[in-house]
Amino acid sequence: MDDRHSFRRHLRLTLGLTAVLWIVWFCDVLFHLQLAQYGIIPHTAIGLRGILFSPFIHDTSGIGHIMSNTLPFMVLFFVLISAYEEVALFVLVCIHLLSGLLVWMYAPPYTVHVGISGIIYGIAAFLVGSGFFRRDLTSIGIAVFVSILYGGMAEGFIRQPGISWQSHVFGAAIGLLMSFILRSYHQRPLSLEEEEPEDDRHFFERHP
């Protein structure tokens, strides 16, 4: 029952966050809100607000931008929250804010950065990095799964017109950093009693 309850809770949260992206996009399209102005605009004071808002905003000139981000976000976030539930939201927030800040600091001026792809790259990097740094079977299996399924995302690190490759690079960098910082999370150190095998204990300790 607990596993099924957790699965449903994780699925609801994943679908809920994805729904927010689509609701914002539909409102932007239907009401011509021009939400891109709330994206990250590097090196400007007004552009700082984009650190918070930019992942929820997507290009309204077509459906391709939000469509290309939807499935990867759903899959990767669901894996993240299922495998690392206790740190998942913390990791998500750190990737969101820190990668956005780096984009604001280092991306070229007179550009606008919107979309959740930086967070997608951050989650993917966290999952792969966790397999490398933790080296337990579950983490390694997840890392292999993500590498096989989304290895082609590496193309996003290449400079391409109209694509915020800086978001991809900084998102992945923060995700990798978080996987290193949290590499020992959940690993409970063994007590001395647990480290001592039963057969190695003295006869009188086993038979008082």
Backbone hydrogen bonds in HBPLUS format (Angstrom, degrees):
<---DONOR---> <-ACCEPTOR-->    atom                        ^
c    i                          cat <-CA-CA->   ^        H-A-AA   ^      H-
h    n   atom  resd res      DA  || num        DHA   H-A  angle D-A-AA Bond
n    s   type  num  typ     dist DA aas  dist angle  dist       angle   num
A0005-HIS N   A0001-MET O   2.83 MM   4  6.01 155.0  1.89 149.7 157.4     1
A0006-SER N   A0002-ASP O   2.85 MM   4  6.05 159.3  1.90 149.4 155.0     2
A0007-PHE N   A0003-ASP O   2.88 MM   4  6.07 160.0  1.92 147.3 153.1     3
A0008-ARG N   A0004-ARG O   3.02 MM   4  6.21 162.8  2.05 146.4 150.4     4
A0009-ARG N   A0005-HIS O   2.95 MM   4  6.16 157.4  2.00 147.6 154.4     5
A0010-HIS N   A0006-SER O   2.85 MM   4  6.03 166.2  1.87 157.2 160.4     6
A0011-LEU N   A0007-PHE O   2.89 MM   4  6.04 156.1  1.95 146.9 154.2     7
A0012-ARG N   A0008-ARG O   2.86 MM   4  6.01 158.9  1.90 147.4 153.1     8
A0013-LEU N   A0009-ARG O   3.05 MM   4  6.25 161.4  2.08 148.1 152.8     9
A0014-THR N   A0010-HIS O   2.96 MM   4  6.14 159.7  2.00 146.2 152.1    10
A0015-LEU N   A0011-LEU O   2.88 MM   4  6.06 169.2  1.89 154.6 157.4    11
A0016-GLY N   A0012-ARG O   2.79 MM   4  5.86 149.0  1.88 143.8 153.5    12
A0017-LEU N   A0013-LEU O   2.98 MM   4  6.19 165.1  2.00 152.1 154.2    13
A0018-THR N   A0014-THR O   3.04 MM   4  6.22 158.4  2.09 146.5 153.2    14
A0019-ALA N   A0015-LEU O   2.83 MM   4  5.95 150.2  1.91 142.5 150.9    15
A0020-VAL N   A0016-GLY O   3.09 MM   4  6.40 146.9  2.20 143.7 151.9    16
A0021-LEU N   A0017-LEU O   3.35 MM   4  6.74 153.5  2.43 144.3 149.5    17
A0022-TRP N   A0018-THR O   3.22 MM   4  6.61 157.3  2.28 149.5 154.9    18
A0023-ILE N   A0019-ALA O   2.82 MM   4  6.01 158.5  1.87 155.7 162.1    19
A0024-VAL N   A0020-VAL O   3.00 MM   4  6.13 167.0  2.01 152.5 155.5    20
A0025-TRP N   A0021-LEU O   3.03 MM   4  6.23 157.1  2.08 141.2 148.1    21
A0026-PHE N   A0022-TRP O   2.84 MM   4  6.00 168.9  1.85 152.8 155.6    22
A0027-CYS N   A0023-ILE O   2.96 MM   4  6.09 161.6  1.99 149.0 154.4    23
A0028-ASP N   A0024-VAL O   2.93 MM   4  6.10 154.2  2.00 146.7 154.1    24
A0029-VAL N   A0025-TRP O   2.91 MM   4  6.21 154.7  1.98 151.8 158.6    25
A0030-LEU N   A0026-PHE O   2.82 MM   4  5.93 174.3  1.82 157.4 159.3    26
A0031-PHE N   A0027-CYS O   2.96 MM   4  5.71 161.1  2.00 142.7 148.3    27
A0033-LEU N   A0028-ASP O   3.34 MM   5  4.85 143.0  2.48 117.3 127.3    28
A0037-GLN N   A0034-GLN O   3.39 MM   3  6.44 172.2  2.39 123.8 124.8    29
A0038-TYR N   A0035-LEU O   2.79 MM   3  5.50 164.5  1.81 122.8 128.3    30
A0039-GLY N   A0036-ALA O   2.93 MM   3  5.21 158.2  1.98 116.7 117.7    31
A0040-ILE N   A0113-HIS O   3.00 MM  73  4.97 160.2  2.04 147.3 142.6    32
A0113-HIS N   A0040-ILE O   2.95 MM  73  4.97 151.3  2.04 135.1 144.4    33
A0043-HIS N   A0104-TRP O   3.15 MM  61  5.99 142.2  2.30 140.5 148.4    34
A0047-GLY N   A0044-THR O   3.16 MM   3  5.09 125.8  2.47  92.4 106.6    35
A0048-LEU N   A0045-ALA O   3.15 MM   3  5.57 161.3  2.19 109.5 115.3    36
A0049-ARG N   A0046-ILE O   3.43 MM   3  6.23 156.8  2.48 116.8 120.2    37
A0050-GLY N   A0047-GLY O   3.07 MM   3  5.44 145.1  2.19 106.1 115.9    38
A0051-ILE N   A0048-LEU O   3.06 MM   3  5.63 154.0  2.13 112.6 119.5    39
A0052-LEU N   A0049-ARG O   3.13 MM   3  5.69 137.1  2.32 110.8 119.7    40
A0053-PHE N   A0049-ARG O   3.16 MM   4  6.45 165.3  2.19 147.6 152.0    41
A0054-SER N   A0050-GLY O   2.78 MM   4  4.83 159.6  1.82 130.5 136.3    42
A0056-PHE N   A0053-PHE O   3.02 MM   3  5.83 152.3  2.10 129.3 136.5    43
A0057-ILE N   A0054-SER O   3.06 MM   3  5.29 167.4  2.08 116.5 120.4    44
A0115-GLY N   A0054-SER O   2.92 MM  61  5.85 158.7  1.97 141.6 135.0    45
A0115-GLY N   A0057-ILE O   2.81 MM  58  5.35 102.2  2.42 148.9 167.8    46
A0067-MET N   A0063-ILE O   3.03 MM   4  6.06 156.3  2.09 155.5 163.1    47
A0068-SER N   A0064-GLY O   2.90 MM   4  5.94 159.8  1.94 149.6 154.2    48
A0070-THR N   A0066-ILE O   3.03 MM   4  6.04 135.9  2.23 143.8 154.4    49
A0073-PHE N   A0069-ASN O   3.12 MM   4  6.07 157.0  2.18 145.4 152.3    50
A0074-MET N   A0070-THR O   2.98 MM   4  6.20 165.1  2.00 156.3 160.7    51
A0075-VAL N   A0071-LEU O   2.96 MM   4  6.13 174.4  1.96 163.9 164.5    52
A0076-LEU N   A0072-PRO O   2.96 MM   4  5.92 168.0  1.97 151.1 154.4    53
A0077-PHE N   A0073-PHE O   2.85 MM   4  5.70 161.6  1.89 148.3 154.5    54
A0078-PHE N   A0074-MET O   3.02 MM   4  5.92 155.3  2.09 139.0 146.5    55
A0079-VAL N   A0075-VAL O   3.00 MM   4  6.24 157.4  2.06 148.2 154.4    56
A0080-LEU N   A0076-LEU O   2.89 MM   4  6.07 160.8  1.92 146.9 152.8    57
A0081-ILE N   A0077-PHE O   2.91 MM   4  6.11 171.6  1.92 157.5 158.0    58
A0082-SER N   A0078-PHE O   3.01 MM   4  5.98 141.4  2.16 139.0 149.5    59
A0083-ALA N   A0079-VAL O   2.90 MM   4  5.93 160.1  1.93 153.1 157.6    60
A0084-TYR N   A0080-LEU O   2.85 MM   4  5.65 157.7  1.89 148.7 155.7    61
A0087-VAL N   A0084-TYR O   3.13 MM   3  5.78 145.4  2.25 117.7 126.8    62
A0088-ALA N   A0084-TYR O   2.88 MM   4  5.58 124.1  2.19 154.1 169.9    63
A0091-VAL N   A0087-VAL O   2.85 MM   4  6.04 162.4  1.88 161.7 166.9    64
A0092-LEU N   A0088-ALA O   2.88 MM   4  6.11 158.9  1.92 148.8 155.2    65
A0093-VAL N   A0089-LEU O   2.93 MM   4  6.10 164.8  1.95 149.7 152.6    66
A0094-CYS N   A0090-PHE O   3.00 MM   4  6.18 163.3  2.02 150.2 155.1    67
A0095-ILE N   A0091-VAL O   2.95 MM   4  6.13 166.4  1.97 155.0 158.5    68
A0096-HIS N   A0092-LEU O   2.94 MM   4  6.08 164.4  1.96 149.5 154.4    69
A0097-LEU N   A0093-VAL O   2.94 MM   4  6.11 176.4  1.94 159.5 158.7    70
A0098-LEU N   A0094-CYS O   2.90 MM   4  5.67 157.0  1.95 146.7 153.9    71
A0099-SER N   A0095-ILE O   3.11 MM   4  5.56 151.6  2.19 131.6 140.4    72
A0100-GLY N   A0096-HIS O   3.29 MM   4  6.11 148.6  2.40 129.5 138.4    73
A0101-LEU N   A0097-LEU O   2.95 MM   4  6.12 151.2  2.03 142.9 150.7    74
A0102-LEU N   A0098-LEU O   3.03 MM   4  6.27 155.9  2.09 145.7 151.6    75
A0103-VAL N   A0099-SER O   2.96 MM   4  6.21 153.4  2.03 146.6 153.9    76
A0104-TRP N   A0100-GLY O   2.98 MM   4  6.22 160.5  2.02 147.4 152.5    77
A0105-MET N   A0101-LEU O   2.95 MM   4  6.18 145.4  2.07 143.0 152.7    78
A0106-TYR N   A0102-LEU O   2.88 MM   4  5.94 157.8  1.92 152.1 156.8    79
A0107-ALA N   A0103-VAL O   2.90 MM   4  5.13 156.4  1.95 139.4 142.9    80
A0119-ILE N   A0116-ILE O   3.09 MM   3  5.44 123.2  2.42 106.2 119.4    81
A0120-ILE N   A0116-ILE O   3.05 MM   4  6.41 153.8  2.13 149.5 157.8    82
A0121-TYR N   A0117-SER O   2.92 MM   4  6.20 160.7  1.96 152.9 156.4    83
A0122-GLY N   A0118-GLY O   2.98 MM   4  6.17 147.1  2.09 136.7 146.6    84
A0123-ILE N   A0119-ILE O   2.86 MM   4  6.13 158.3  1.91 155.4 159.2    85
A0124-ALA N   A0120-ILE O   3.01 MM   4  6.23 168.3  2.03 151.9 155.4    86
A0125-ALA N   A0121-TYR O   2.94 MM   4  6.07 160.3  1.98 146.3 151.7    87
A0126-PHE N   A0122-GLY O   2.93 MM   4  6.13 152.5  2.01 144.4 152.2    88
A0127-LEU N   A0123-ILE O   2.96 MM   4  6.22 162.1  1.99 156.2 160.0    89
A0128-VAL N   A0124-ALA O   3.00 MM   4  6.23 161.1  2.04 151.5 156.7    90
A0129-GLY N   A0125-ALA O   2.75 MM   4  5.75 162.8  1.78 147.6 153.8    91
A0130-SER N   A0126-PHE O   2.83 MM   4  5.86 150.3  1.91 144.4 152.2    92
A0132-PHE N   A0128-VAL O   3.25 MM   4  6.64 149.4  2.35 144.8 153.1    93
A0133-PHE N   A0129-GLY O   2.85 MM   4  6.08 165.1  1.87 159.1 162.6    94
A0134-ARG N   A0130-SER O   2.80 MM   4  5.48 157.9  1.85 141.1 148.4    95
A0135-ARG N   A0131-GLY O   3.26 MM   4  5.37 144.1  2.39 117.1 127.4    96
A0140-ILE N   A0136-ASP O   2.94 MM   4  6.09 166.0  1.96 162.9 167.6    97
A0141-GLY N   A0137-LEU O   2.87 MM   4  5.96 159.3  1.92 145.9 152.0    98
A0142-ILE N   A0138-THR O   2.97 MM   4  6.24 158.3  2.02 151.3 156.9    99
A0143-ALA N   A0139-SER O   2.93 MM   4  6.12 159.1  1.97 147.1 153.2   100
A0144-VAL N   A0140-ILE O   2.92 MM   4  6.18 158.2  1.97 153.1 158.3   101
A0145-PHE N   A0141-GLY O   2.97 MM   4  6.16 159.9  2.01 146.0 151.9   102
A0146-VAL N   A0142-ILE O   2.91 MM   4  6.15 165.8  1.93 156.8 159.5   103
A0147-SER N   A0143-ALA O   2.93 MM   4  6.04 158.7  1.98 145.4 152.0   104
A0148-ILE N   A0144-VAL O   2.93 MM   4  6.10 158.4  1.98 151.7 156.7   105
A0149-LEU N   A0145-PHE O   2.93 MM   4  6.05 167.3  1.95 151.2 155.4   106
A0150-TYR N   A0146-VAL O   2.80 MM   4  5.62 163.1  1.83 149.1 154.2   107
A0151-GLY N   A0147-SER O   2.90 MM   4  4.71 109.0  2.42 128.3 130.8   108
A0153-MET N   A0150-TYR O   2.99 MM   3  5.58 164.5  2.02 116.8 121.9   109
A0154-ALA N   A0151-GLY O   3.24 MM   3  6.17 173.5  2.25 123.0 124.9   110
A0155-GLU N   A0152-GLY O   3.19 MM   3  6.10 168.9  2.20 123.3 125.4   111
A0156-GLY N   A0153-MET O   2.78 MM   3  5.51 157.7  1.83 122.6 129.5   112
A0157-PHE N   A0154-ALA O   3.07 MM   3  5.71 169.3  2.08 118.9 121.8   113
A0158-ILE N   A0155-GLU O   3.11 MM   3  5.64 164.5  2.14 115.5 120.4   114
A0163-ILE N   A0160-GLN O   3.27 MM   3  5.66 158.8  2.31 134.6 132.7   115
A0165-TRP N   A0163-ILE O   2.89 MM   2  5.67 127.9  2.16 110.2  94.4   116
A0167-SER N   A0164-SER O   3.06 MM   3  5.46 128.2  2.34 105.5 117.2   117
A0169-VAL N   A0165-TRP O   2.94 MM   4  6.23 163.7  1.97 154.1 157.4   118
A0170-PHE N   A0166-GLN O   2.90 MM   4  6.03 176.1  1.90 157.1 158.3   119
A0171-GLY N   A0167-SER O   2.84 MM   4  5.68 150.5  1.93 137.6 146.9   120
A0172-ALA N   A0168-HIS O   2.97 MM   4  6.04 163.5  2.00 145.3 149.9   121
A0173-ALA N   A0169-VAL O   2.93 MM   4  6.13 154.2  2.00 145.3 153.3   122
A0174-ILE N   A0170-PHE O   2.99 MM   4  6.15 162.1  2.02 148.1 151.6   123
A0175-GLY N   A0171-GLY O   2.95 MM   4  6.13 160.3  1.99 148.5 154.7   124
A0176-LEU N   A0172-ALA O   2.91 MM   4  6.07 157.6  1.96 149.0 154.5   125
A0177-LEU N   A0173-ALA O   2.95 MM   4  6.14 155.8  2.00 143.6 150.8   126
A0178-MET N   A0174-ILE O   2.86 MM   4  6.08 158.2  1.91 152.4 157.7   127
A0179-SER N   A0175-GLY O   3.04 MM   4  6.28 148.2  2.14 141.4 149.8   128
A0180-PHE N   A0176-LEU O   3.14 MM   4  6.46 143.8  2.28 143.2 152.2   129
A0180-PHE N   A0177-LEU O   3.17 MM   3  5.20 125.1  2.49  94.8 108.4   130
A0181-ILE N   A0177-LEU O   2.95 MM   4  6.25 163.9  1.98 153.6 158.0   131
A0182-LEU N   A0178-MET O   2.93 MM   4  5.97 159.0  1.97 148.3 153.5   132
A0183-ARG N   A0180-PHE O   3.28 MM   3  5.00 164.6  2.30 105.4 106.1   133
A0185-TYR N   A0182-LEU O   3.10 MM   3  5.18 157.3  2.15 106.3 113.5   134
A0187-GLN N   A0184-SER O   3.05 MM   3  5.42 159.6  2.09 128.0 132.4   135
A0194-GLU N   A0191-SER O   3.05 MM   3  5.18 121.0  2.41  98.1 112.6   136
A0195-GLU N   A0191-SER O   3.03 MM   4  6.31 142.3  2.18 148.3 159.2   137
A0200-ASP N   A0197-PRO O   3.13 MM   3  5.43 144.3  2.27 105.7 115.9   138
A0201-ARG N   A0198-GLU O   3.26 MM   3  5.65 163.6  2.29 110.7 115.7   139
A0205-GLU N   A0202-HIS O   2.94 MM   3  5.19 136.6  2.13 103.8 116.9   140
A0206-ARG N   A0202-HIS O   3.12 MM   4  6.52 142.9  2.26 149.7 160.4   141
A0207-HIS N   A0203-PHE O   2.93 MM   4  6.09 136.6  2.12 140.8 153.6   142
